């Protein structure tokens, strides 16, 4: 396995990518979320790429325009479709032995892949897709608040904290009021993502982190259809704990093996 860096063009700008080579004919494209560089938060994507390449699958990740080492202006995930297309073309050009591709994205990286109807890849592995509308509150929606409190009530330690005054009764009461008053509705972005997935003909797996508000909001903001949805209880947004990172890796590799 070797790692090398490449540059490629996107609408007059120079983008930088990293390829972890392997002998497999199924490859992985990693799409970063937010303004995160291709290495990922705390090197998470670099580590994921190295581990998956060690299991026989080549991996390509890149910085979109205006992010990391790439030139240009960062226009956000909604305007990243040409960046993703250019990255896929570079991946295929650098590694022509790759016959099939799984694309993985977290947060708005996942959303970008959904809006682009998968960009012609063979399968999508999507973690904690971003479903908030631009003007929508990012507070946890009623369904997420309810799920969080039910989880706490199943934990004897949390019940003990409530009974001994270590948890604010006022805070709990406020959460209950939100549950009673709130209405669960699909967001406009959530519907747009669903429309993108409905036009995609490959397999789709959505992986949600149990402790992540973006993942919790997904249940409210997105009309789940054909997607396979799995939840990693206790995981944070970036699956940063070693056991959670390993779980994420295994989920992605399982999809790749199904295409081999």
LODO-540127 format. One record per residue (C-alpha): residue number from 1; x, y, z. Coordinates in nm, 4 decimals. Example, Ala and Ser with C-alpha at 12.3 -4.5 7.8 and 13.67 -1.06 7.14 Angstrom:
# LODO-540127
REC; 1; 1.2300; -0.4500; 0.7800
REC; 2; 1.3670; -0.1060; 0.7140
//
This chain:
# LODO-540127
REC; 1; 0.0000; 0.0000; 0.0000
REC; 2; 0.1278; 0.3455; -0.0939
REC; 3; -0.0048; 0.6965; -0.0396
REC; 4; 0.0529; 0.9791; -0.2831
REC; 5; -0.0922; 1.3222; -0.3506
REC; 6; -0.2338; 1.4483; -0.6785
REC; 7; -0.3672; 1.7744; -0.8183
REC; 8; -0.6548; 1.8155; -1.0610
REC; 9; -0.8646; 2.0965; -1.2059
REC; 10; -1.2175; 2.2100; -1.1305
REC; 11; -1.3585; 2.5087; -1.3178
REC; 12; -1.0230; 2.6861; -1.3330
REC; 13; -0.9121; 2.6069; -0.9777
REC; 14; -0.6551; 2.3523; -0.8597
REC; 15; -0.7780; 2.0841; -0.6215
REC; 16; -0.5576; 1.8541; -0.4160
REC; 17; -0.6347; 1.4893; -0.3487
REC; 18; -0.4729; 1.1934; -0.1748
REC; 19; -0.4803; 0.8370; -0.3036
REC; 20; -0.4164; 0.5351; -0.0818
REC; 21; -0.3425; 0.2564; -0.3266
REC; 22; -0.4447; -0.1088; -0.3062
REC; 23; -0.5043; -0.3930; -0.5496
REC; 24; -0.8827; -0.4121; -0.5194
REC; 25; -1.1202; -0.3245; -0.8029
REC; 26; -1.3683; -0.1557; -0.5683
REC; 27; -1.2642; 0.1907; -0.4525
REC; 28; -1.3797; 0.4367; -0.1890
REC; 29; -1.4297; 0.8105; -0.2430
REC; 30; -1.4356; 1.0145; 0.0804
REC; 31; -1.6205; 1.3483; 0.0736
REC; 32; -1.5434; 1.5719; 0.3712
REC; 33; -1.8136; 1.7726; 0.5455
REC; 34; -1.8210; 2.1401; 0.6368
REC; 35; -1.4890; 2.3154; 0.5820
REC; 36; -1.3019; 2.0058; 0.6924
REC; 37; -0.9876; 1.9219; 0.4922
REC; 38; -0.9420; 1.5815; 0.3338
REC; 39; -0.7550; 1.4519; 0.6399
REC; 40; -1.0751; 1.4835; 0.8439
REC; 41; -1.1157; 1.6021; 1.2010
REC; 42; -0.8102; 1.4969; 1.4036
REC; 43; -0.6922; 1.2959; 1.1018
REC; 44; -0.9982; 1.0712; 1.1068
REC; 45; -1.0361; 1.0450; 0.7298
REC; 46; -0.6645; 0.9874; 0.6783
REC; 47; -0.6770; 0.7045; 0.9312
REC; 48; -0.9918; 0.5584; 0.7746
REC; 49; -0.8331; 0.5684; 0.4289
REC; 50; -0.5171; 0.3967; 0.5492
REC; 51; -0.7070; 0.1206; 0.7278
REC; 52; -0.9417; 0.0506; 0.4384
REC; 53; -0.6547; 0.0487; 0.1878
REC; 54; -0.4759; -0.2015; 0.4114
REC; 55; -0.7801; -0.4250; 0.3666
REC; 56; -0.7343; -0.4198; -0.0110
REC; 57; -0.9449; -0.1266; -0.1322
REC; 58; -0.8006; 0.1914; -0.2887
REC; 59; -0.9242; 0.5164; -0.1332
REC; 60; -0.9371; 0.8709; -0.2715
REC; 61; -1.0093; 1.1860; -0.0704
REC; 62; -0.9807; 1.5491; -0.1706
REC; 63; -1.0182; 1.9119; -0.0698
REC; 64; -1.2972; 2.0922; -0.2507
REC; 65; -1.2453; 2.4469; -0.3749
REC; 66; -1.1474; 2.6891; -0.1004
REC; 67; -1.0809; 2.4148; 0.1565
REC; 68; -0.7489; 2.2791; 0.2797
REC; 69; -0.4817; 2.2835; 0.0095
REC; 70; -0.7173; 2.3565; -0.2808
REC; 71; -0.7436; 2.6973; -0.4439
REC; 72; -1.0593; 2.9002; -0.4945
REC; 73; -1.3493; 3.0019; -0.2731
REC; 74; -1.5460; 2.7653; -0.0530
REC; 75; -1.9059; 2.7981; -0.1720
REC; 76; -2.0412; 2.5314; 0.0636
REC; 77; -2.1702; 2.1809; 0.0142
REC; 78; -2.4660; 2.2851; -0.2027
REC; 79; -2.2228; 2.4154; -0.4647
REC; 80; -1.9728; 2.1284; -0.4510
REC; 81; -2.1160; 1.9079; -0.7251
REC; 82; -1.8504; 1.9964; -0.9813
REC; 83; -1.5782; 1.9350; -0.7221
REC; 84; -1.7088; 1.5843; -0.6566
REC; 85; -1.7379; 1.5078; -1.0284
REC; 86; -1.3806; 1.6269; -1.0836
REC; 87; -1.2587; 1.4154; -0.7913
REC; 88; -1.4279; 1.1047; -0.9294
REC; 89; -1.2746; 1.1643; -1.2717
REC; 90; -0.9312; 1.2031; -1.1135
REC; 91; -0.9773; 0.8869; -0.9047
REC; 92; -1.0718; 0.6832; -1.2098
REC; 93; -0.7882; 0.8322; -1.4116
REC; 94; -0.5272; 0.7657; -1.1444
REC; 95; -0.6547; 0.4155; -1.0739
REC; 96; -0.8156; 0.2702; -1.3896
REC; 97; -0.8331; -0.0765; -1.2344
REC; 98; -1.1201; 0.0442; -1.0144
REC; 99; -1.4455; -0.0855; -1.1624
REC; 100; -1.6872; 0.0152; -0.8877
REC; 101; -1.6899; 0.2963; -0.6340
REC; 102; -1.8518; 0.3474; -0.2951
REC; 103; -1.8796; 0.7122; -0.1885
REC; 104; -1.8680; 0.7991; 0.1814
REC; 105; -1.9551; 1.1324; 0.3386
REC; 106; -2.0301; 1.2610; 0.6872
REC; 107; -2.2628; 1.5520; 0.7712
REC; 108; -2.2978; 1.7885; 0.4748
REC; 109; -2.0522; 1.5724; 0.2818
REC; 110; -2.3243; 1.3070; 0.2939
REC; 111; -2.5834; 1.5685; 0.1983
REC; 112; -2.3767; 1.6736; -0.1042
REC; 113; -2.3666; 1.3144; -0.2290
REC; 114; -2.7427; 1.2842; -0.1850
REC; 115; -2.8183; 1.6109; -0.3641
REC; 116; -2.6000; 1.4932; -0.6537
REC; 117; -2.7983; 1.1686; -0.6876
REC; 118; -2.4831; 0.9713; -0.6117
REC; 119; -2.2814; 1.1094; -0.9050
REC; 120; -2.2869; 0.7734; -1.0807
REC; 121; -2.1108; 0.5732; -0.8094
REC; 122; -2.2275; 0.2231; -0.7235
REC; 123; -2.3172; 0.2618; -0.3547
REC; 124; -2.3449; 0.5330; -0.0900
REC; 125; -2.2287; 0.5101; 0.2715
REC; 126; -2.3695; 0.8176; 0.4463
REC; 127; -2.3026; 0.9206; 0.8057
REC; 128; -2.5140; 1.1725; 0.9984
REC; 129; -2.6523; 1.3534; 0.6908
REC; 130; -2.7100; 1.7261; 0.7394
REC; 131; -3.0848; 1.7949; 0.7036
REC; 132; -3.1278; 2.1415; 0.8578
REC; 133; -3.2707; 2.4158; 0.6379
REC; 134; -3.0661; 2.7366; 0.6357
REC; 135; -3.3115; 2.9234; 0.8605
REC; 136; -3.4063; 2.6215; 1.0719
REC; 137; -3.3090; 2.6002; 1.4374
REC; 138; -3.0341; 2.3483; 1.5018
REC; 139; -3.1750; 2.2685; 1.8445
REC; 140; -3.2714; 1.9064; 1.8838
REC; 141; -3.6216; 1.8449; 1.7405
REC; 142; -3.9011; 1.7013; 1.9601
REC; 143; -3.8419; 1.3409; 1.8493
REC; 144; -3.4713; 1.3722; 1.9308
REC; 145; -3.5438; 1.5258; 2.2722
REC; 146; -3.7858; 1.2433; 2.3474
REC; 147; -3.5322; 0.9803; 2.2429
REC; 148; -3.2623; 1.1417; 2.4575
REC; 149; -3.4798; 1.1471; 2.7688
REC; 150; -3.5944; 0.7879; 2.7170
REC; 151; -3.2296; 0.6850; 2.6887
REC; 152; -3.1489; 0.8657; 3.0127
REC; 153; -3.4422; 0.7041; 3.1965
REC; 154; -3.3090; 0.3609; 3.1028
REC; 155; -2.9773; 0.4475; 3.2683
REC; 156; -2.9846; 0.3972; 3.6496
REC; 157; -2.7046; 0.6518; 3.6950
REC; 158; -2.9026; 0.9209; 3.5140
REC; 159; -3.2125; 0.8441; 3.7221
REC; 160; -3.0028; 0.8734; 4.0381
REC; 161; -2.8660; 1.2097; 3.9219
REC; 162; -3.2217; 1.3342; 3.8677
REC; 163; -3.3396; 1.2175; 4.2112
REC; 164; -3.0409; 1.3736; 4.3874
REC; 165; -3.0804; 1.7104; 4.2159
REC; 166; -2.7746; 1.6830; 3.9923
REC; 167; -2.9951; 1.7277; 3.6865
REC; 168; -3.1972; 2.0485; 3.6538
REC; 169; -3.5705; 1.9850; 3.6961
REC; 170; -3.6337; 2.3093; 3.5071
REC; 171; -3.4282; 2.1811; 3.2160
REC; 172; -3.6206; 1.8546; 3.2087
REC; 173; -3.9502; 2.0437; 3.2234
REC; 174; -3.8409; 2.2605; 2.9316
REC; 175; -3.7578; 1.9542; 2.7279
REC; 176; -4.0968; 1.7993; 2.8036
REC; 177; -4.2695; 2.1213; 2.6916
REC; 178; -4.0827; 2.1034; 2.3607
REC; 179; -4.1950; 1.7435; 2.3134
REC; 180; -4.5585; 1.8367; 2.3775
REC; 181; -4.5572; 2.1513; 2.1632
REC; 182; -4.3306; 2.0347; 1.8832
REC; 183; -4.4379; 1.8930; 1.5509
REC; 184; -4.2180; 1.6628; 1.3456
REC; 185; -4.2019; 1.7733; 0.9826
REC; 186; -3.9692; 1.6939; 0.6970
REC; 187; -3.7324; 1.9829; 0.6247
REC; 188; -3.7022; 2.1242; 0.2738
REC; 189; -3.3427; 2.0042; 0.2567
REC; 190; -3.4466; 1.6638; 0.3899
REC; 191; -3.6990; 1.6300; 0.1083
REC; 192; -3.4398; 1.7412; -0.1483
REC; 193; -3.1999; 1.4760; -0.0176
REC; 194; -3.4737; 1.2128; -0.0387
REC; 195; -3.5485; 1.3156; -0.3970
REC; 196; -3.1803; 1.2735; -0.4799
REC; 197; -3.1721; 0.9271; -0.3265
REC; 198; -3.4898; 0.8224; -0.5081
REC; 199; -3.3067; 0.8908; -0.8356
REC; 200; -3.0068; 0.6825; -0.7258
REC; 201; -3.0155; 0.3164; -0.8248
REC; 202; -2.7415; 0.1739; -0.6029
REC; 203; -2.7381; 0.0577; -0.2422
REC; 204; -2.7639; 0.3225; 0.0287
REC; 205; -2.6636; 0.2801; 0.3914
REC; 206; -2.7111; 0.5585; 0.6440
REC; 207; -2.5071; 0.5365; 0.9632
REC; 208; -2.6162; 0.7495; 1.2573
REC; 209; -2.4212; 0.8338; 1.5721
REC; 210; -2.6431; 0.7928; 1.8769
REC; 211; -2.5094; 1.0977; 2.0633
REC; 212; -2.5091; 1.3342; 1.7667
REC; 213; -2.7807; 1.5995; 1.7305
REC; 214; -2.7409; 1.6086; 1.3534
REC; 215; -2.8119; 1.2352; 1.3476
REC; 216; -3.1026; 1.2706; 1.5911
REC; 217; -3.2573; 1.5438; 1.3759
REC; 218; -3.2306; 1.3188; 1.0704
REC; 219; -3.5207; 1.1062; 1.1960
REC; 220; -3.7456; 1.4132; 1.2000
REC; 221; -3.6198; 1.6019; 0.8962
REC; 222; -3.5877; 1.3147; 0.6489
REC; 223; -3.8545; 1.0803; 0.5042
REC; 224; -3.6782; 0.7432; 0.5222
REC; 225; -3.7495; 0.5194; 0.2239
REC; 226; -3.5332; 0.2475; 0.0698
REC; 227; -3.2234; 0.3321; 0.2732
REC; 228; -3.0753; 0.0900; 0.5261
REC; 229; -3.0365; 0.2870; 0.8503
REC; 230; -2.8090; 0.1714; 1.1322
REC; 231; -2.7438; 0.3493; 1.4622
REC; 232; -2.4236; 0.3305; 1.6630
REC; 233; -2.5455; 0.4016; 2.0145
REC; 234; -2.3108; 0.6195; 2.2171
REC; 235; -2.1049; 0.7379; 1.9189
REC; 236; -2.0262; 1.1057; 1.8629
REC; 237; -2.0560; 1.2922; 1.5325
REC; 238; -1.7131; 1.1879; 1.4051
REC; 239; -1.7150; 0.8313; 1.5445
REC; 240; -1.3974; 0.9347; 1.7230
REC; 241; -1.3767; 0.6592; 1.9842
REC; 242; -1.1586; 0.3703; 1.8579
REC; 243; -1.4413; 0.1161; 1.8817
REC; 244; -1.6803; 0.3491; 1.6975
REC; 245; -1.4200; 0.4256; 1.4304
REC; 246; -1.3686; 0.0526; 1.3819
REC; 247; -1.7451; 0.0015; 1.3558
REC; 248; -1.7677; 0.2706; 1.0878
REC; 249; -1.4812; 0.1131; 0.8960
REC; 250; -1.6468; -0.2282; 0.9097
REC; 251; -1.9773; -0.0875; 0.7811
REC; 252; -1.8057; 0.0707; 0.4815
REC; 253; -1.5888; -0.2327; 0.4052
REC; 254; -1.8952; -0.4568; 0.4186
REC; 255; -2.0552; -0.2480; 0.1445
REC; 256; -1.7373; -0.2608; -0.0617
REC; 257; -1.7094; -0.6371; -0.0287
REC; 258; -2.0663; -0.6734; -0.1536
REC; 259; -1.9580; -0.5063; -0.4791
REC; 260; -1.6349; -0.7009; -0.5252
//
